[in-house]
Amino acid sequence: MEARILEQDNEKIVVIEGRVDTITAMELENVASTLWTQSGITLVFDCEKLEYLSSSGLRVILTAHKQVSANGGKFIVRNLTREVRAVIDLTGFSRILSIE
């Protein structure tokens, strides 16, 4: 898994590539946690190149959503692949997340 941060149009974008599983979820959390404490931030997880998302990865997404919302910001998940979208839908996360 690789995660890098980009800034574009007042958004902080975490571009995620590869697999987010039990081993790599902590790496994603470490990257994202540097951002989600900022007030009023728009934090985007760009998942265009995300190949696999485990329950540990879902936990990171839910934590990001809660932390950003608590700090008055907006959390968006963008560019989901069909496979990852199916996981998001199956778990019911699509009802609480902003998905683009």
C-alpha distance (Angstrom), angle and dihedral (degrees) to the residues before:
residue distance angle dihedral
M1 . . .
E2 3.74 . .
A3 3.80 125.1 .
R4 3.76 124.6 -176.6
I5 3.79 131.6 176.0
L6 3.79 123.6 -126.4
E7 3.80 130.1 178.5
Q8 3.77 119.4 -143.3
D9 3.80 132.8 156.5
N10 3.82 94.7 -13.9
E11 3.81 91.5 -48.8
K12 3.78 128.4 117.3
I13 3.79 104.8 -144.2
V14 3.78 123.8 -162.7
V15 3.80 106.7 -159.4
I16 3.80 108.3 -154.9
E17 3.80 122.2 -161.1
G18 3.79 130.6 -179.3
R19 3.79 126.3 0.9
V20 3.79 127.9 -15.6
D21 3.78 104.9 -160.1
T22 3.79 138.6 140.9
I23 3.80 91.7 -66.1
T24 3.81 99.6 43.5
A25 3.83 100.7 35.7
M26 3.81 90.8 84.8
E27 3.81 90.1 55.5
L28 3.81 90.1 53.9
E29 3.79 90.8 47.1
N30 3.81 90.9 51.1
V31 3.81 91.1 53.1
A32 3.80 96.0 44.0
S33 3.80 96.2 42.7
T34 3.80 90.2 65.2
L35 3.81 86.5 64.3
W36 3.80 108.6 33.2
T37 3.80 94.4 69.2
Q38 3.81 91.7 64.4
S39 3.81 115.4 105.2
G40 3.78 118.3 -113.7
I41 3.79 94.6 0.7
T42 3.78 124.7 157.0
L43 3.79 103.5 -140.9
V44 3.79 118.5 -169.9
F45 3.79 127.2 -168.9
D46 3.82 105.4 -155.6
C47 3.80 105.5 -156.2
E48 3.80 100.5 175.7
K49 3.82 91.3 118.7
L50 3.80 96.9 33.6
E51 3.80 107.3 122.6
Y52 3.81 101.8 -179.2
L53 3.80 136.9 13.4
S54 3.81 121.5 -165.7
S55 3.79 129.2 -168.5
S56 3.82 87.8 -92.6
G57 3.79 88.9 57.7
L58 3.79 90.6 48.3
R59 3.80 88.4 54.2
V60 3.83 90.0 55.3
I61 3.81 90.7 50.1
L62 3.80 91.8 49.5
T63 3.82 91.6 46.9
A64 3.82 90.8 49.9
H65 3.81 90.6 49.9
K66 3.82 92.3 50.0
Q67 3.81 95.5 44.4
V68 3.81 95.5 46.7
S69 3.80 92.0 46.0
A70 3.82 91.5 48.4
N71 3.80 88.9 54.7
G72 3.82 93.9 51.0
G73 3.78 96.1 -102.1
K74 3.77 138.2 119.1
F75 3.81 126.8 -110.1
I76 3.80 120.2 -157.8
V77 3.80 131.9 -177.8
R78 3.79 110.4 -154.1
N79 3.81 139.1 -172.2
L80 3.79 99.4 11.9
T81 3.78 117.1 -171.9
R82 3.80 116.8 -128.7
E83 3.81 91.9 -104.5
V84 3.79 95.8 48.7
R85 3.82 91.2 43.5
A86 3.81 88.4 55.2
V87 3.83 90.1 55.6
I88 3.81 91.5 47.5
D89 3.82 91.0 49.4
L90 3.81 94.7 44.2
T91 3.80 92.2 53.9
G92 3.80 93.3 47.1
F93 3.80 93.0 -117.6
S94 3.80 90.4 125.1
R95 3.82 87.9 71.4
I96 3.82 92.8 60.0
L97 3.81 104.3 31.0
S98 3.80 129.6 77.3
I99 3.79 103.3 -122.5
E100 3.80 123.5 -171.0
